[in-house]
Amino acid sequence: MFRAILPEGQILCERYDHAENGVELYDADDDFVAFVPYSNLHALVDEESYGEDERSIM
């Protein structure tokens, strides 16, 4: 699972694909969740990086 970090918050997704101007996020059922333009994407982090500790990693 991945976490897309945006200026307004975060979006969880199971997988993502790179598009020309951003990333497309998909859930576990392979349903489209969101398109995030690269200009709004601060980071795309593997959920395992967060672990049990919710402190900021930025």
CHARMM internal coordinates of N, CA and C (Angstrom, degrees):
IC EDIT
DIST 1 N 1 CA 1.4435
DIST 1 CA 1 C 1.5214
ANGL 1 N 1 CA 1 C 107.94
DIST 1 C 2 N 1.3299
ANGL 1 CA 1 C 2 N 115.01
DIHE 1 N 1 CA 1 C 2 N 146.45
DIST 2 N 2 CA 1.4600
ANGL 1 C 2 N 2 CA 122.04
DIHE 1 CA 1 C 2 N 2 CA -178.43
DIST 2 CA 2 C 1.5148
ANGL 2 N 2 CA 2 C 110.52
DIHE 1 C 2 N 2 CA 2 C -122.00
DIST 2 C 3 N 1.3133
ANGL 2 CA 2 C 3 N 115.12
DIHE 2 N 2 CA 2 C 3 N 157.95
DIST 3 N 3 CA 1.4616
ANGL 2 C 3 N 3 CA 122.67
DIHE 2 CA 2 C 3 N 3 CA 178.44
DIST 3 CA 3 C 1.5189
ANGL 3 N 3 CA 3 C 107.73
DIHE 2 C 3 N 3 CA 3 C -125.45
DIST 3 C 4 N 1.3276
ANGL 3 CA 3 C 4 N 116.81
DIHE 3 N 3 CA 3 C 4 N 117.42
DIST 4 N 4 CA 1.4578
ANGL 3 C 4 N 4 CA 121.81
DIHE 3 CA 3 C 4 N 4 CA 175.55
DIST 4 CA 4 C 1.5310
ANGL 4 N 4 CA 4 C 107.66
DIHE 3 C 4 N 4 CA 4 C -89.92
DIST 4 C 5 N 1.3225
ANGL 4 CA 4 C 5 N 116.04
DIHE 4 N 4 CA 4 C 5 N 121.03
DIST 5 N 5 CA 1.4568
ANGL 4 C 5 N 5 CA 121.62
DIHE 4 CA 4 C 5 N 5 CA -178.97
DIST 5 CA 5 C 1.5273
ANGL 5 N 5 CA 5 C 108.36
DIHE 4 C 5 N 5 CA 5 C -96.21
DIST 5 C 6 N 1.3298
ANGL 5 CA 5 C 6 N 115.50
DIHE 5 N 5 CA 5 C 6 N 120.69
DIST 6 N 6 CA 1.4622
ANGL 5 C 6 N 6 CA 122.60
DIHE 5 CA 5 C 6 N 6 CA -177.83
DIST 6 CA 6 C 1.5257
ANGL 6 N 6 CA 6 C 109.15
DIHE 5 C 6 N 6 CA 6 C -120.44
DIST 6 C 7 N 1.3217
ANGL 6 CA 6 C 7 N 118.82
DIHE 6 N 6 CA 6 C 7 N 164.39
DIST 7 N 7 CA 1.4648
ANGL 6 C 7 N 7 CA 120.61
DIHE 6 CA 6 C 7 N 7 CA 176.85
DIST 7 CA 7 C 1.5381
ANGL 7 N 7 CA 7 C 112.09
DIHE 6 C 7 N 7 CA 7 C -59.89
DIST 7 C 8 N 1.3423
ANGL 7 CA 7 C 8 N 116.62
DIHE 7 N 7 CA 7 C 8 N -32.09
DIST 8 N 8 CA 1.4660
ANGL 7 C 8 N 8 CA 121.29
DIHE 7 CA 7 C 8 N 8 CA -176.00
DIST 8 CA 8 C 1.5229
ANGL 8 N 8 CA 8 C 113.50
DIHE 7 C 8 N 8 CA 8 C -91.15
DIST 8 C 9 N 1.3279
ANGL 8 CA 8 C 9 N 118.67
DIHE 8 N 8 CA 8 C 9 N -10.08
DIST 9 N 9 CA 1.4571
ANGL 8 C 9 N 9 CA 120.85
DIHE 8 CA 8 C 9 N 9 CA -176.91
DIST 9 CA 9 C 1.5145
ANGL 9 N 9 CA 9 C 111.39
DIHE 8 C 9 N 9 CA 9 C 156.27
DIST 9 C 10 N 1.3388
ANGL 9 CA 9 C 10 N 116.02
DIHE 9 N 9 CA 9 C 10 N -149.82
DIST 10 N 10 CA 1.4536
ANGL 9 C 10 N 10 CA 121.85
DIHE 9 CA 9 C 10 N 10 CA -175.93
DIST 10 CA 10 C 1.5236
ANGL 10 N 10 CA 10 C 110.32
DIHE 9 C 10 N 10 CA 10 C -136.06
DIST 10 C 11 N 1.3409
ANGL 10 CA 10 C 11 N 115.57
DIHE 10 N 10 CA 10 C 11 N 151.21
DIST 11 N 11 CA 1.4578
ANGL 10 C 11 N 11 CA 122.10
DIHE 10 CA 10 C 11 N 11 CA 175.95
DIST 11 CA 11 C 1.5217
ANGL 11 N 11 CA 11 C 107.46
DIHE 10 C 11 N 11 CA 11 C -128.40
DIST 11 C 12 N 1.3311
ANGL 11 CA 11 C 12 N 116.71
DIHE 11 N 11 CA 11 C 12 N 128.49
DIST 12 N 12 CA 1.4570
ANGL 11 C 12 N 12 CA 121.50
DIHE 11 CA 11 C 12 N 12 CA 175.94
DIST 12 CA 12 C 1.5218
ANGL 12 N 12 CA 12 C 109.35
DIHE 11 C 12 N 12 CA 12 C -91.01
DIST 12 C 13 N 1.3204
ANGL 12 CA 12 C 13 N 116.55
DIHE 12 N 12 CA 12 C 13 N 141.55
DIST 13 N 13 CA 1.4616
ANGL 12 C 13 N 13 CA 120.55
DIHE 12 CA 12 C 13 N 13 CA 177.91
DIST 13 CA 13 C 1.5215
ANGL 13 N 13 CA 13 C 109.26
DIHE 12 C 13 N 13 CA 13 C -150.17
DIST 13 C 14 N 1.3057
ANGL 13 CA 13 C 14 N 115.85
DIHE 13 N 13 CA 13 C 14 N 159.07
DIST 14 N 14 CA 1.4596
ANGL 13 C 14 N 14 CA 121.77
DIHE 13 CA 13 C 14 N 14 CA 179.94
DIST 14 CA 14 C 1.5278
ANGL 14 N 14 CA 14 C 111.36
DIHE 13 C 14 N 14 CA 14 C -85.26
DIST 14 C 15 N 1.3227
ANGL 14 CA 14 C 15 N 115.63
DIHE 14 N 14 CA 14 C 15 N -35.50
DIST 15 N 15 CA 1.4670
ANGL 14 C 15 N 15 CA 119.91
DIHE 14 CA 14 C 15 N 15 CA 179.11
DIST 15 CA 15 C 1.5123
ANGL 15 N 15 CA 15 C 108.98
DIHE 14 C 15 N 15 CA 15 C -152.63
DIST 15 C 16 N 1.3275
ANGL 15 CA 15 C 16 N 115.43
DIHE 15 N 15 CA 15 C 16 N 167.94
DIST 16 N 16 CA 1.4556
ANGL 15 C 16 N 16 CA 120.97
DIHE 15 CA 15 C 16 N 16 CA 178.92
DIST 16 CA 16 C 1.5204
ANGL 16 N 16 CA 16 C 109.66
DIHE 15 C 16 N 16 CA 16 C -145.08
DIST 16 C 17 N 1.3173
ANGL 16 CA 16 C 17 N 115.21
DIHE 16 N 16 CA 16 C 17 N 157.64
DIST 17 N 17 CA 1.4643
ANGL 16 C 17 N 17 CA 122.71
DIHE 16 CA 16 C 17 N 17 CA 174.77
DIST 17 CA 17 C 1.5198
ANGL 17 N 17 CA 17 C 108.16
DIHE 16 C 17 N 17 CA 17 C -128.35
DIST 17 C 18 N 1.3149
ANGL 17 CA 17 C 18 N 115.87
DIHE 17 N 17 CA 17 C 18 N 140.38
DIST 18 N 18 CA 1.4621
ANGL 17 C 18 N 18 CA 120.27
DIHE 17 CA 17 C 18 N 18 CA 174.62
DIST 18 CA 18 C 1.5212
ANGL 18 N 18 CA 18 C 108.51
DIHE 17 C 18 N 18 CA 18 C -77.64
DIST 18 C 19 N 1.3183
ANGL 18 CA 18 C 19 N 115.66
DIHE 18 N 18 CA 18 C 19 N 133.89
DIST 19 N 19 CA 1.4625
ANGL 18 C 19 N 19 CA 122.32
DIHE 18 CA 18 C 19 N 19 CA 174.00
DIST 19 CA 19 C 1.5248
ANGL 19 N 19 CA 19 C 106.88
DIHE 18 C 19 N 19 CA 19 C -114.17
DIST 19 C 20 N 1.3107
ANGL 19 CA 19 C 20 N 116.53
DIHE 19 N 19 CA 19 C 20 N -179.46
DIST 20 N 20 CA 1.4620
ANGL 19 C 20 N 20 CA 119.86
DIHE 19 CA 19 C 20 N 20 CA -176.50
DIST 20 CA 20 C 1.5238
ANGL 20 N 20 CA 20 C 112.78
DIHE 19 C 20 N 20 CA 20 C -61.02
DIST 20 C 21 N 1.3293
ANGL 20 CA 20 C 21 N 117.04
DIHE 20 N 20 CA 20 C 21 N -41.54
DIST 21 N 21 CA 1.4622
ANGL 20 C 21 N 21 CA 120.67
DIHE 20 CA 20 C 21 N 21 CA -174.97
DIST 21 CA 21 C 1.5205
ANGL 21 N 21 CA 21 C 114.28
DIHE 20 C 21 N 21 CA 21 C -120.31
DIST 21 C 22 N 1.3383
ANGL 21 CA 21 C 22 N 117.69
DIHE 21 N 21 CA 21 C 22 N 13.65
DIST 22 N 22 CA 1.4522
ANGL 21 C 22 N 22 CA 119.88
DIHE 21 CA 21 C 22 N 22 CA -178.82
DIST 22 CA 22 C 1.5143
ANGL 22 N 22 CA 22 C 111.61
DIHE 21 C 22 N 22 CA 22 C 176.34
DIST 22 C 23 N 1.3213
ANGL 22 CA 22 C 23 N 115.70
DIHE 22 N 22 CA 22 C 23 N -161.68
DIST 23 N 23 CA 1.4600
ANGL 22 C 23 N 23 CA 120.97
DIHE 22 CA 22 C 23 N 23 CA 178.41
DIST 23 CA 23 C 1.5247
ANGL 23 N 23 CA 23 C 109.70
DIHE 22 C 23 N 23 CA 23 C -120.43
DIST 23 C 24 N 1.3209
ANGL 23 CA 23 C 24 N 116.03
DIHE 23 N 23 CA 23 C 24 N 144.97
DIST 24 N 24 CA 1.4634
ANGL 23 C 24 N 24 CA 123.12
DIHE 23 CA 23 C 24 N 24 CA 174.85
DIST 24 CA 24 C 1.5181
ANGL 24 N 24 CA 24 C 107.12
DIHE 23 C 24 N 24 CA 24 C -103.70
DIST 24 C 25 N 1.3291
ANGL 24 CA 24 C 25 N 117.14
DIHE 24 N 24 CA 24 C 25 N 127.41
DIST 25 N 25 CA 1.4538
ANGL 24 C 25 N 25 CA 122.94
DIHE 24 CA 24 C 25 N 25 CA -176.94
DIST 25 CA 25 C 1.5235
ANGL 25 N 25 CA 25 C 110.18
DIHE 24 C 25 N 25 CA 25 C -103.93
DIST 25 C 26 N 1.3402
ANGL 25 CA 25 C 26 N 116.14
DIHE 25 N 25 CA 25 C 26 N 140.47
DIST 26 N 26 CA 1.4675
ANGL 25 C 26 N 26 CA 122.48
DIHE 25 CA 25 C 26 N 26 CA -177.85
DIST 26 CA 26 C 1.5226
ANGL 26 N 26 CA 26 C 110.14
DIHE 25 C 26 N 26 CA 26 C -131.92
DIST 26 C 27 N 1.3509
ANGL 26 CA 26 C 27 N 115.90
DIHE 26 N 26 CA 26 C 27 N 147.65
DIST 27 N 27 CA 1.4614
ANGL 26 C 27 N 27 CA 120.68
DIHE 26 CA 26 C 27 N 27 CA 178.45
DIST 27 CA 27 C 1.5228
ANGL 27 N 27 CA 27 C 111.10
DIHE 26 C 27 N 27 CA 27 C -88.06
DIST 27 C 28 N 1.3314
ANGL 27 CA 27 C 28 N 116.77
DIHE 27 N 27 CA 27 C 28 N -174.26
DIST 28 N 28 CA 1.4676
ANGL 27 C 28 N 28 CA 122.55
DIHE 27 CA 27 C 28 N 28 CA -176.63
DIST 28 CA 28 C 1.5229
ANGL 28 N 28 CA 28 C 112.51
DIHE 27 C 28 N 28 CA 28 C -64.40
DIST 28 C 29 N 1.3352
ANGL 28 CA 28 C 29 N 117.81
DIHE 28 N 28 CA 28 C 29 N -25.96
DIST 29 N 29 CA 1.4640
ANGL 28 C 29 N 29 CA 122.09
DIHE 28 CA 28 C 29 N 29 CA 178.12
DIST 29 CA 29 C 1.5249
ANGL 29 N 29 CA 29 C 111.67
DIHE 28 C 29 N 29 CA 29 C -87.90
DIST 29 C 30 N 1.3199
ANGL 29 CA 29 C 30 N 116.52
DIHE 29 N 29 CA 29 C 30 N 7.68
DIST 30 N 30 CA 1.4572
ANGL 29 C 30 N 30 CA 124.42
DIHE 29 CA 29 C 30 N 30 CA -179.43
DIST 30 CA 30 C 1.5290
ANGL 30 N 30 CA 30 C 112.15
DIHE 29 C 30 N 30 CA 30 C 66.92
DIST 30 C 31 N 1.3455
ANGL 30 CA 30 C 31 N 116.23
DIHE 30 N 30 CA 30 C 31 N 25.01
DIST 31 N 31 CA 1.4600
ANGL 30 C 31 N 31 CA 121.67
DIHE 30 CA 30 C 31 N 31 CA 174.80
DIST 31 CA 31 C 1.5211
ANGL 31 N 31 CA 31 C 109.13
DIHE 30 C 31 N 31 CA 31 C -87.59
DIST 31 C 32 N 1.3125
ANGL 31 CA 31 C 32 N 116.43
DIHE 31 N 31 CA 31 C 32 N 140.71
DIST 32 N 32 CA 1.4589
ANGL 31 C 32 N 32 CA 122.66
DIHE 31 CA 31 C 32 N 32 CA 178.17
DIST 32 CA 32 C 1.5226
ANGL 32 N 32 CA 32 C 109.57
DIHE 31 C 32 N 32 CA 32 C -62.72
DIST 32 C 33 N 1.3240
ANGL 32 CA 32 C 33 N 117.10
DIHE 32 N 32 CA 32 C 33 N 131.17
DIST 33 N 33 CA 1.4670
ANGL 32 C 33 N 33 CA 121.94
DIHE 32 CA 32 C 33 N 33 CA 179.28
DIST 33 CA 33 C 1.5279
ANGL 33 N 33 CA 33 C 110.72
DIHE 32 C 33 N 33 CA 33 C -105.83
DIST 33 C 34 N 1.3328
ANGL 33 CA 33 C 34 N 116.54
DIHE 33 N 33 CA 33 C 34 N -49.18
DIST 34 N 34 CA 1.4622
ANGL 33 C 34 N 34 CA 119.13
DIHE 33 CA 33 C 34 N 34 CA -176.04
DIST 34 CA 34 C 1.5216
ANGL 34 N 34 CA 34 C 110.76
DIHE 33 C 34 N 34 CA 34 C -165.24
DIST 34 C 35 N 1.3185
ANGL 34 CA 34 C 35 N 114.38
DIHE 34 N 34 CA 34 C 35 N 156.19
DIST 35 N 35 CA 1.4575
ANGL 34 C 35 N 35 CA 121.61
DIHE 34 CA 34 C 35 N 35 CA 168.15
DIST 35 CA 35 C 1.5219
ANGL 35 N 35 CA 35 C 106.60
DIHE 34 C 35 N 35 CA 35 C -109.22
DIST 35 C 36 N 1.3212
ANGL 35 CA 35 C 36 N 116.88
DIHE 35 N 35 CA 35 C 36 N 128.36
DIST 36 N 36 CA 1.4580
ANGL 35 C 36 N 36 CA 121.29
DIHE 35 CA 35 C 36 N 36 CA 179.55
DIST 36 CA 36 C 1.5283
ANGL 36 N 36 CA 36 C 108.65
DIHE 35 C 36 N 36 CA 36 C -119.57
DIST 36 C 37 N 1.3346
ANGL 36 CA 36 C 37 N 117.66
DIHE 36 N 36 CA 36 C 37 N 115.80
DIST 37 N 37 CA 1.4643
ANGL 36 C 37 N 37 CA 120.01
DIHE 36 CA 36 C 37 N 37 CA 176.96
DIST 37 CA 37 C 1.5357
ANGL 37 N 37 CA 37 C 110.04
DIHE 36 C 37 N 37 CA 37 C -63.68
DIST 37 C 38 N 1.3186
ANGL 37 CA 37 C 38 N 116.25
DIHE 37 N 37 CA 37 C 38 N 145.55
DIST 38 N 38 CA 1.4628
ANGL 37 C 38 N 38 CA 120.14
DIHE 37 CA 37 C 38 N 38 CA 179.16
DIST 38 CA 38 C 1.5308
ANGL 38 N 38 CA 38 C 111.35
DIHE 37 C 38 N 38 CA 38 C -55.51
DIST 38 C 39 N 1.3213
ANGL 38 CA 38 C 39 N 117.89
DIHE 38 N 38 CA 38 C 39 N -33.35
DIST 39 N 39 CA 1.4681
ANGL 38 C 39 N 39 CA 121.15
DIHE 38 CA 38 C 39 N 39 CA -178.69
DIST 39 CA 39 C 1.5293
ANGL 39 N 39 CA 39 C 112.38
DIHE 38 C 39 N 39 CA 39 C -65.36
DIST 39 C 40 N 1.3427
ANGL 39 CA 39 C 40 N 118.28
DIHE 39 N 39 CA 39 C 40 N -21.39
DIST 40 N 40 CA 1.4670
ANGL 39 C 40 N 40 CA 122.24
DIHE 39 CA 39 C 40 N 40 CA 178.99
DIST 40 CA 40 C 1.5207
ANGL 40 N 40 CA 40 C 112.98
DIHE 39 C 40 N 40 CA 40 C -102.26
DIST 40 C 41 N 1.3119
ANGL 40 CA 40 C 41 N 117.59
DIHE 40 N 40 CA 40 C 41 N -5.88
DIST 41 N 41 CA 1.4651
ANGL 40 C 41 N 41 CA 121.27
DIHE 40 CA 40 C 41 N 41 CA -175.78
DIST 41 CA 41 C 1.5245
ANGL 41 N 41 CA 41 C 109.97
DIHE 40 C 41 N 41 CA 41 C -93.27
DIST 41 C 42 N 1.3355
ANGL 41 CA 41 C 42 N 115.80
DIHE 41 N 41 CA 41 C 42 N 113.67
DIST 42 N 42 CA 1.4602
ANGL 41 C 42 N 42 CA 119.68
DIHE 41 CA 41 C 42 N 42 CA 177.02
DIST 42 CA 42 C 1.5155
ANGL 42 N 42 CA 42 C 111.14
DIHE 41 C 42 N 42 CA 42 C -81.13
DIST 42 C 43 N 1.3412
ANGL 42 CA 42 C 43 N 117.09
DIHE 42 N 42 CA 42 C 43 N -38.55
DIST 43 N 43 CA 1.4683
ANGL 42 C 43 N 43 CA 121.24
DIHE 42 CA 42 C 43 N 43 CA -179.87
DIST 43 CA 43 C 1.5170
ANGL 43 N 43 CA 43 C 109.40
DIHE 42 C 43 N 43 CA 43 C -164.43
DIST 43 C 44 N 1.3224
ANGL 43 CA 43 C 44 N 115.12
DIHE 43 N 43 CA 43 C 44 N 155.81
DIST 44 N 44 CA 1.4584
ANGL 43 C 44 N 44 CA 122.50
DIHE 43 CA 43 C 44 N 44 CA 172.48
DIST 44 CA 44 C 1.5197
ANGL 44 N 44 CA 44 C 105.35
DIHE 43 C 44 N 44 CA 44 C -127.21
DIST 44 C 45 N 1.3301
ANGL 44 CA 44 C 45 N 116.43
DIHE 44 N 44 CA 44 C 45 N 108.81
DIST 45 N 45 CA 1.4506
ANGL 44 C 45 N 45 CA 122.23
DIHE 44 CA 44 C 45 N 45 CA -168.28
DIST 45 CA 45 C 1.5287
ANGL 45 N 45 CA 45 C 110.67
DIHE 44 C 45 N 45 CA 45 C -116.45
DIST 45 C 46 N 1.3218
ANGL 45 CA 45 C 46 N 115.94
DIHE 45 N 45 CA 45 C 46 N 136.93
DIST 46 N 46 CA 1.4584
ANGL 45 C 46 N 46 CA 121.34
DIHE 45 CA 45 C 46 N 46 CA 172.84
DIST 46 CA 46 C 1.5243
ANGL 46 N 46 CA 46 C 107.28
DIHE 45 C 46 N 46 CA 46 C -64.56
DIST 46 C 47 N 1.3094
ANGL 46 CA 46 C 47 N 117.97
DIHE 46 N 46 CA 46 C 47 N 129.52
DIST 47 N 47 CA 1.4590
ANGL 46 C 47 N 47 CA 123.52
DIHE 46 CA 46 C 47 N 47 CA -176.64
DIST 47 CA 47 C 1.5319
ANGL 47 N 47 CA 47 C 111.75
DIHE 46 C 47 N 47 CA 47 C -54.97
DIST 47 C 48 N 1.3294
ANGL 47 CA 47 C 48 N 118.19
DIHE 47 N 47 CA 47 C 48 N -30.69
DIST 48 N 48 CA 1.4605
ANGL 47 C 48 N 48 CA 121.12
DIHE 47 CA 47 C 48 N 48 CA 179.74
DIST 48 CA 48 C 1.5228
ANGL 48 N 48 CA 48 C 111.39
DIHE 47 C 48 N 48 CA 48 C -63.72
DIST 48 C 49 N 1.3129
ANGL 48 CA 48 C 49 N 117.98
DIHE 48 N 48 CA 48 C 49 N -21.40
DIST 49 N 49 CA 1.4660
ANGL 48 C 49 N 49 CA 121.41
DIHE 48 CA 48 C 49 N 49 CA 178.41
DIST 49 CA 49 C 1.5203
ANGL 49 N 49 CA 49 C 111.37
DIHE 48 C 49 N 49 CA 49 C -66.16
DIST 49 C 50 N 1.3245
ANGL 49 CA 49 C 50 N 116.58
DIHE 49 N 49 CA 49 C 50 N -28.02
DIST 50 N 50 CA 1.4544
ANGL 49 C 50 N 50 CA 120.41
DIHE 49 CA 49 C 50 N 50 CA 179.26
DIST 50 CA 50 C 1.5205
ANGL 50 N 50 CA 50 C 111.71
DIHE 49 C 50 N 50 CA 50 C -76.75
DIST 50 C 51 N 1.3249
ANGL 50 CA 50 C 51 N 118.25
DIHE 50 N 50 CA 50 C 51 N -36.09
DIST 51 N 51 CA 1.4583
ANGL 50 C 51 N 51 CA 121.37
DIHE 50 CA 50 C 51 N 51 CA -178.33
DIST 51 CA 51 C 1.5090
ANGL 51 N 51 CA 51 C 111.70
DIHE 50 C 51 N 51 CA 51 C 57.92
DIST 51 C 52 N 1.3167
ANGL 51 CA 51 C 52 N 115.87
DIHE 51 N 51 CA 51 C 52 N -144.74
DIST 52 N 52 CA 1.4614
ANGL 51 C 52 N 52 CA 121.47
DIHE 51 CA 51 C 52 N 52 CA -179.54
DIST 52 CA 52 C 1.5226
ANGL 52 N 52 CA 52 C 111.86
DIHE 51 C 52 N 52 CA 52 C -90.23
DIST 52 C 53 N 1.2920
ANGL 52 CA 52 C 53 N 117.82
DIHE 52 N 52 CA 52 C 53 N -11.90
DIST 53 N 53 CA 1.4523
ANGL 52 C 53 N 53 CA 122.92
DIHE 52 CA 52 C 53 N 53 CA -176.10
DIST 53 CA 53 C 1.5200
ANGL 53 N 53 CA 53 C 109.27
DIHE 52 C 53 N 53 CA 53 C -95.10
DIST 53 C 54 N 1.3236
ANGL 53 CA 53 C 54 N 118.91
DIHE 53 N 53 CA 53 C 54 N 121.33
DIST 54 N 54 CA 1.4616
ANGL 53 C 54 N 54 CA 122.51
DIHE 53 CA 53 C 54 N 54 CA -176.82
DIST 54 CA 54 C 1.5251
ANGL 54 N 54 CA 54 C 112.83
DIHE 53 C 54 N 54 CA 54 C -91.02
DIST 54 C 55 N 1.3283
ANGL 54 CA 54 C 55 N 118.96
DIHE 54 N 54 CA 54 C 55 N 14.12
DIST 55 N 55 CA 1.4621
ANGL 54 C 55 N 55 CA 119.94
DIHE 54 CA 54 C 55 N 55 CA 177.27
DIST 55 CA 55 C 1.5199
ANGL 55 N 55 CA 55 C 109.56
DIHE 54 C 55 N 55 CA 55 C -65.18
DIST 55 C 56 N 1.3022
ANGL 55 CA 55 C 56 N 115.48
DIHE 55 N 55 CA 55 C 56 N 155.71
DIST 56 N 56 CA 1.4628
ANGL 55 C 56 N 56 CA 121.30
DIHE 55 CA 55 C 56 N 56 CA -179.92
DIST 56 CA 56 C 1.5209
ANGL 56 N 56 CA 56 C 110.86
DIHE 55 C 56 N 56 CA 56 C -65.91
DIST 56 C 57 N 1.3426
ANGL 56 CA 56 C 57 N 116.00
DIHE 56 N 56 CA 56 C 57 N 140.92
DIST 57 N 57 CA 1.4625
ANGL 56 C 57 N 57 CA 119.78
DIHE 56 CA 56 C 57 N 57 CA 176.37
DIST 57 CA 57 C 1.5125
ANGL 57 N 57 CA 57 C 110.29
DIHE 56 C 57 N 57 CA 57 C -109.29
DIST 57 C 58 N 1.3502
ANGL 57 CA 57 C 58 N 117.28
DIHE 57 N 57 CA 57 C 58 N 9.75
DIST 58 N 58 CA 1.4601
ANGL 57 C 58 N 58 CA 120.88
DIHE 57 CA 57 C 58 N 58 CA -179.83
DIST 58 CA 58 C 1.5030
ANGL 58 N 58 CA 58 C 110.09
DIHE 57 C 58 N 58 CA 58 C -96.93
END
COOR INIT
IC SEED 1 N 1 CA 1 C
IC BUILD
